[in-house]
């Protein structure tokens, strides 16, 4: 296997693991802190609920992507030393 391909696979797996942990943490934080409020919005104000849900999805995507990139930039130089 080519070294560049091996490095790409390693980076992809690392990014996948980091992103998976971050998504799971985000899910449980939203469920814990916003779960009751979102449920109440769903029952009473469906339009507001749908807007909030879309906003949370977009914010999650942006935040987790930025955080993943920062973590990989921090981890990547250390992996190059090995």
N, CA, C and O atoms as a GROMACS GRO file, in nm:
protein
  328
    1UNK      N    1   0.084  -0.117   0.000
    1UNK     CA    2   0.000   0.000   0.000
    1UNK      C    3   0.090   0.125   0.000
    1UNK      O    4   0.192   0.128   0.068
    2UNK      N    5   0.050   0.225  -0.076
    2UNK     CA    6   0.127   0.349  -0.083
    2UNK      C    7   0.118   0.424   0.050
    2UNK      O    8   0.013   0.425   0.114
    3UNK      N    9   0.227   0.487   0.091
    3UNK     CA   10   0.226   0.563   0.217
    3UNK      C   11   0.123   0.675   0.218
    3UNK      O   12   0.061   0.702   0.321
    4UNK      N   13   0.104   0.742   0.104
    4UNK     CA   14   0.006   0.852   0.098
    4UNK      C   15  -0.135   0.799   0.120
    4UNK      O   16  -0.216   0.862   0.188
    5UNK      N   17  -0.164   0.683   0.061
    5UNK     CA   18  -0.296   0.623   0.077
    5UNK      C   19  -0.318   0.578   0.222
    5UNK      O   20  -0.426   0.597   0.277
    6UNK      N   21  -0.215   0.520   0.282
    6UNK     CA   22  -0.223   0.478   0.422
    6UNK      C   23  -0.249   0.597   0.513
    6UNK      O   24  -0.329   0.588   0.606
    7UNK      N   25  -0.182   0.707   0.487
    7UNK     CA   26  -0.200   0.828   0.566
    7UNK      C   27  -0.342   0.882   0.549
    7UNK      O   28  -0.405   0.926   0.645
    8UNK      N   29  -0.392   0.879   0.427
    8UNK     CA   30  -0.528   0.926   0.401
    8UNK      C   31  -0.631   0.842   0.473
    8UNK      O   32  -0.726   0.895   0.531
    9UNK      N   33  -0.613   0.711   0.470
    9UNK     CA   34  -0.705   0.621   0.540
    9UNK      C   35  -0.699   0.645   0.690
    9UNK      O   36  -0.802   0.651   0.756
   10UNK      N   37  -0.580   0.660   0.744
   10UNK     CA   38  -0.564   0.685   0.887
   10UNK      C   39  -0.631   0.817   0.927
   10UNK      O   40  -0.699   0.825   1.029
   11UNK      N   41  -0.612   0.920   0.846
   11UNK     CA   42  -0.672   1.049   0.874
   11UNK      C   43  -0.825   1.041   0.865
   11UNK      O   44  -0.895   1.100   0.948
   12UNK      N   45  -0.877   0.968   0.767
   12UNK     CA   46  -1.021   0.953   0.754
   12UNK      C   47  -1.080   0.880   0.874
   12UNK      O   48  -1.184   0.922   0.926
   13UNK      N   49  -1.018   0.774   0.918
   13UNK     CA   50  -1.067   0.698   1.034
   13UNK      C   51  -1.060   0.785   1.159
   13UNK      O   52  -1.153   0.784   1.240
   14UNK      N   53  -0.953   0.858   1.176
   14UNK     CA   54  -0.941   0.947   1.291
   14UNK      C   55  -1.049   1.054   1.289
   14UNK      O   56  -1.112   1.081   1.391
   15UNK      N   57  -1.071   1.114   1.173
   15UNK     CA   58  -1.176   1.216   1.161
   15UNK      C   59  -1.313   1.157   1.187
   15UNK      O   60  -1.396   1.221   1.252
   16UNK      N   61  -1.337   1.038   1.139
   16UNK     CA   62  -1.465   0.971   1.161
   16UNK      C   63  -1.488   0.944   1.310
   16UNK      O   64  -1.598   0.965   1.360
   17UNK      N   65  -1.386   0.898   1.380
   17UNK     CA   66  -1.398   0.873   1.523
   17UNK      C   67  -1.422   1.001   1.601
   17UNK      O   68  -1.509   1.006   1.689
   18UNK      N   69  -1.347   1.105   1.570
   18UNK     CA   70  -1.364   1.233   1.639
   18UNK      C   71  -1.503   1.287   1.613
   18UNK      O   72  -1.572   1.330   1.706
   19UNK      N   73  -1.545   1.286   1.489
   19UNK     CA   74  -1.676   1.339   1.454
   19UNK      C   75  -1.787   1.259   1.520
   19UNK      O   76  -1.886   1.316   1.566
   20UNK      N   77  -1.773   1.128   1.526
   20UNK     CA   78  -1.873   1.043   1.591
   20UNK      C   79  -1.888   1.075   1.739
   20UNK      O   80  -1.999   1.082   1.791
   21UNK      N   81  -1.776   1.094   1.807
   21UNK     CA   82  -1.780   1.129   1.949
   21UNK      C   83  -1.845   1.266   1.969
   21UNK      O   84  -1.926   1.284   2.059
   22UNK      N   85  -1.809   1.362   1.883
   22UNK     CA   86  -1.867   1.495   1.894
   22UNK      C   87  -2.017   1.496   1.867
   22UNK      O   88  -2.093   1.564   1.936
   23UNK      N   89  -2.062   1.421   1.768
   23UNK     CA   90  -2.205   1.414   1.736
   23UNK      C   91  -2.281   1.349   1.851
   23UNK      O   92  -2.388   1.397   1.889
   24UNK      N   93  -2.228   1.242   1.907
   24UNK     CA   94  -2.295   1.177   2.020
   24UNK      C   95  -2.303   1.271   2.140
   24UNK      O   96  -2.407   1.280   2.206
   25UNK      N   97  -2.194   1.341   2.168
   25UNK     CA   98  -2.195   1.438   2.278
   25UNK      C   99  -2.294   1.549   2.254
   25UNK      O  100  -2.366   1.589   2.345
   26UNK      N  101  -2.298   1.600   2.131
   26UNK     CA  102  -2.392   1.707   2.097
   26UNK      C  103  -2.536   1.658   2.114
   26UNK      O  104  -2.620   1.729   2.169
   27UNK      N  105  -2.564   1.538   2.069
   27UNK     CA  106  -2.698   1.481   2.080
   27UNK      C  107  -2.743   1.476   2.226
   27UNK      O  108  -2.854   1.519   2.259
   28UNK      N  109  -2.658   1.424   2.312
   28UNK     CA  110  -2.696   1.413   2.453
   28UNK      C  111  -2.706   1.548   2.522
   28UNK      O  112  -2.789   1.566   2.611
   29UNK      N  113  -2.622   1.644   2.483
   29UNK     CA  114  -2.633   1.779   2.540
   29UNK      C  115  -2.764   1.846   2.498
   29UNK      O  116  -2.833   1.905   2.581
   30UNK      N  117  -2.799   1.836   2.371
   30UNK     CA  118  -2.926   1.895   2.324
   30UNK      C  119  -3.043   1.824   2.389
   30UNK      O  120  -3.138   1.888   2.431
   31UNK      N  121  -3.037   1.693   2.397
   31UNK     CA  122  -3.145   1.618   2.460
   31UNK      C  123  -3.161   1.657   2.606
   31UNK      O  124  -3.273   1.671   2.655
   32UNK      N  125  -3.050   1.674   2.675
   32UNK     CA  126  -3.055   1.708   2.817
   32UNK      C  127  -3.103   1.851   2.841
   32UNK      O  128  -3.191   1.874   2.924
   33UNK      N  129  -3.045   1.947   2.769
   33UNK     CA  130  -3.074   2.087   2.795
   33UNK      C  131  -3.195   2.142   2.719
   33UNK      O  132  -3.265   2.230   2.769
   34UNK      N  133  -3.220   2.092   2.599
   34UNK     CA  134  -3.327   2.147   2.517
   34UNK      C  135  -3.442   2.050   2.489
   34UNK      O  136  -3.539   2.086   2.423
   35UNK      N  137  -3.432   1.929   2.540
   35UNK     CA  138  -3.531   1.827   2.509
   35UNK      C  139  -3.673   1.865   2.546
   35UNK      O  140  -3.763   1.856   2.463
   36UNK      N  141  -3.694   1.908   2.670
   36UNK     CA  142  -3.830   1.944   2.713
   36UNK      C  143  -3.882   2.065   2.636
   36UNK      O  144  -3.998   2.068   2.596
   37UNK      N  145  -3.796   2.165   2.616
   37UNK     CA  146  -3.838   2.284   2.544
   37UNK      C  147  -3.875   2.252   2.399
   37UNK      O  148  -3.976   2.301   2.348
   38UNK      N  149  -3.793   2.170   2.333
   38UNK     CA  150  -3.824   2.130   2.196
   38UNK      C  151  -3.952   2.048   2.188
   38UNK      O  152  -4.030   2.063   2.094
   39UNK      N  153  -3.973   1.962   2.285
   39UNK     CA  154  -4.096   1.882   2.288
   39UNK      C  155  -4.218   1.972   2.306
   39UNK      O  156  -4.321   1.952   2.241
   40UNK      N  157  -4.206   2.070   2.393
   40UNK     CA  158  -4.316   2.165   2.413
   40UNK      C  159  -4.341   2.244   2.285
   40UNK      O  160  -4.456   2.265   2.247
   41UNK      N  161  -4.235   2.289   2.218
   41UNK     CA  162  -4.251   2.361   2.091
   41UNK      C  163  -4.318   2.273   1.987
   41UNK      O  164  -4.403   2.320   1.911
   42UNK      N  165  -4.280   2.147   1.983
   42UNK     CA  166  -4.339   2.054   1.887
   42UNK      C  167  -4.489   2.040   1.909
   42UNK      O  168  -4.566   2.032   1.813
   43UNK      N  169  -4.531   2.037   2.034
   43UNK     CA  170  -4.673   2.021   2.064
   43UNK      C  171  -4.753   2.148   2.043
   43UNK      O  172  -4.871   2.142   2.011
   44UNK      N  173  -4.690   2.265   2.061
   44UNK     CA  174  -4.766   2.390   2.058
   44UNK      C  175  -4.741   2.474   1.933
   44UNK      O  176  -4.837   2.524   1.874
   45UNK      N  177  -4.619   2.490   1.891
   45UNK     CA  178  -4.583   2.578   1.780
   45UNK      C  179  -4.501   2.501   1.677
   45UNK      O  180  -4.378   2.506   1.678
   46UNK      N  181  -4.568   2.431   1.588
   46UNK     CA  182  -4.498   2.347   1.491
   46UNK      C  183  -4.408   2.426   1.397
   46UNK      O  184  -4.298   2.381   1.364
   47UNK      N  185  -4.451   2.541   1.354
   47UNK     CA  186  -4.369   2.621   1.261
   47UNK      C  187  -4.241   2.670   1.330
   47UNK      O  188  -4.133   2.663   1.272
   48UNK      N  189  -4.255   2.718   1.451
   48UNK     CA  190  -4.138   2.762   1.526
   48UNK      C  191  -4.045   2.643   1.554
   48UNK      O  192  -3.923   2.655   1.547
   49UNK      N  193  -4.104   2.530   1.587
   49UNK     CA  194  -4.027   2.408   1.612
   49UNK      C  195  -3.946   2.369   1.488
   49UNK      O  196  -3.828   2.337   1.498
   50UNK      N  197  -4.009   2.373   1.371
   50UNK     CA  198  -3.938   2.334   1.249
   50UNK      C  199  -3.824   2.431   1.220
   50UNK      O  200  -3.716   2.389   1.176
   51UNK      N  201  -3.846   2.559   1.243
   51UNK     CA  202  -3.739   2.656   1.224
   51UNK      C  203  -3.625   2.635   1.321
   51UNK      O  204  -3.508   2.643   1.283
   52UNK      N  205  -3.657   2.609   1.446
   52UNK     CA  206  -3.554   2.584   1.547
   52UNK      C  207  -3.477   2.455   1.516
   52UNK      O  208  -3.355   2.450   1.532
   53UNK      N  209  -3.548   2.353   1.472
   53UNK     CA  210  -3.482   2.227   1.438
   53UNK      C  211  -3.385   2.246   1.322
   53UNK      O  212  -3.272   2.197   1.327
   54UNK      N  213  -3.427   2.318   1.219
   54UNK     CA  214  -3.337   2.345   1.107
   54UNK      C  215  -3.218   2.429   1.151
   54UNK      O  216  -3.106   2.405   1.108
   55UNK      N  217  -3.243   2.528   1.236
   55UNK     CA  218  -3.134   2.610   1.287
   55UNK      C  219  -3.034   2.528   1.367
   55UNK      O  220  -2.913   2.547   1.354
   56UNK      N  221  -3.084   2.436   1.450
   56UNK     CA  222  -2.995   2.350   1.527
   56UNK      C  223  -2.914   2.258   1.437
   56UNK      O  224  -2.796   2.233   1.463
   57UNK      N  225  -2.976   2.207   1.332
   57UNK     CA  226  -2.905   2.118   1.239
   57UNK      C  227  -2.793   2.194   1.169
   57UNK      O  228  -2.681   2.144   1.158
   58UNK      N  229  -2.823   2.314   1.122
   58UNK     CA  230  -2.721   2.394   1.052
   58UNK      C  231  -2.609   2.434   1.148
   58UNK      O  232  -2.491   2.423   1.114
   59UNK      N  233  -2.646   2.479   1.268
   59UNK     CA  234  -2.545   2.519   1.367
   59UNK      C  235  -2.458   2.400   1.406
   59UNK      O  236  -2.337   2.414   1.422
   60UNK      N  237  -2.520   2.283   1.422
   60UNK     CA  238  -2.444   2.163   1.456
   60UNK      C  239  -2.344   2.131   1.347
   60UNK      O  240  -2.228   2.102   1.376
   61UNK      N  241  -2.386   2.135   1.223
   61UNK     CA  242  -2.297   2.103   1.112
   61UNK      C  243  -2.178   2.196   1.106
   61UNK      O  244  -2.064   2.152   1.091
   62UNK      N  245  -2.204   2.325   1.119
   62UNK     CA  246  -2.094   2.423   1.113
   62UNK      C  247  -2.002   2.408   1.233
   62UNK      O  248  -1.880   2.402   1.217
   63UNK      N  249  -2.059   2.402   1.352
   63UNK     CA  250  -1.979   2.391   1.474
   63UNK      C  251  -1.894   2.264   1.476
   63UNK      O  252  -1.775   2.270   1.507
   64UNK      N  253  -1.954   2.152   1.444
   64UNK     CA  254  -1.879   2.026   1.450
   64UNK      C  255  -1.772   2.019   1.341
   64UNK      O  256  -1.665   1.962   1.363
   65UNK      N  257  -1.799   2.076   1.225
   65UNK     CA  258  -1.698   2.076   1.119
   65UNK      C  259  -1.578   2.162   1.159
   65UNK      O  260  -1.464   2.120   1.141
   66UNK      N  261  -1.604   2.281   1.212
   66UNK     CA  262  -1.495   2.368   1.256
   66UNK      C  263  -1.416   2.302   1.369
   66UNK      O  264  -1.293   2.302   1.367
   67UNK      N  265  -1.486   2.245   1.466
   67UNK     CA  266  -1.420   2.180   1.578
   67UNK      C  267  -1.338   2.060   1.532
   67UNK      O  268  -1.226   2.039   1.580
   68UNK      N  269  -1.391   1.981   1.441
   68UNK     CA  270  -1.318   1.866   1.389
   68UNK      C  271  -1.192   1.911   1.316
   68UNK      O  272  -1.085   1.851   1.334
   69UNK      N  273  -1.202   2.014   1.234
   69UNK     CA  274  -1.085   2.065   1.162
   69UNK      C  275  -0.979   2.116   1.258
   69UNK      O  276  -0.860   2.093   1.237
   70UNK      N  277  -1.021   2.187   1.363
   70UNK     CA  278  -0.925   2.236   1.461
   70UNK      C  279  -0.856   2.121   1.534
   70UNK      O  280  -0.735   2.124   1.555
   71UNK      N  281  -0.933   2.021   1.572
   71UNK     CA  282  -0.874   1.906   1.640
   71UNK      C  283  -0.777   1.831   1.549
   71UNK      O  284  -0.671   1.788   1.594
   72UNK      N  285  -0.814   1.815   1.423
   72UNK     CA  286  -0.724   1.746   1.330
   72UNK      C  287  -0.597   1.828   1.305
   72UNK      O  288  -0.488   1.771   1.292
   73UNK      N  289  -0.610   1.959   1.299
   73UNK     CA  290  -0.491   2.043   1.281
   73UNK      C  291  -0.400   2.032   1.403
   73UNK      O  292  -0.278   2.040   1.391
   74UNK      N  293  -0.459   2.013   1.520
   74UNK     CA  294  -0.381   1.998   1.642
   74UNK      C  295  -0.317   1.859   1.649
   74UNK      O  296  -0.203   1.846   1.694
   75UNK      N  297  -0.389   1.756   1.605
   75UNK     CA  298  -0.341   1.618   1.614
   75UNK      C  299  -0.244   1.584   1.502
   75UNK      O  300  -0.148   1.511   1.523
   76UNK      N  301  -0.268   1.636   1.382
   76UNK     CA  302  -0.190   1.599   1.263
   76UNK      C  303  -0.041   1.617   1.279
   76UNK      O  304   0.033   1.526   1.242
   77UNK      N  305   0.011   1.729   1.332
   77UNK     CA  306   0.157   1.740   1.346
   77UNK      C  307   0.216   1.630   1.436
   77UNK      O  308   0.328   1.585   1.413
   78UNK      N  309   0.142   1.588   1.536
   78UNK     CA  310   0.191   1.483   1.624
   78UNK      C  311   0.195   1.347   1.555
   78UNK      O  312   0.283   1.265   1.584
   79UNK      N  313   0.101   1.323   1.463
   79UNK     CA  314   0.101   1.196   1.389
   79UNK      C  315   0.216   1.192   1.290
   79UNK      O  316   0.268   1.084   1.261
   80UNK      N  317   0.259   1.306   1.239
   80UNK     CA  318   0.370   1.310   1.144
   80UNK      C  319   0.503   1.275   1.208
   80UNK      O  320   0.596   1.234   1.139
   81UNK      N  321   0.513   1.290   1.342
   81UNK     CA  322   0.637   1.260   1.412
   81UNK      C  323   0.661   1.111   1.425
   81UNK      O  324   0.775   1.069   1.445
   82UNK      N  325   0.558   1.030   1.414
   82UNK     CA  326   0.572   0.885   1.434
   82UNK      C  327   0.633   0.818   1.314
   82UNK      O  328   0.651   0.696   1.315
   0.00000   0.00000   0.00000
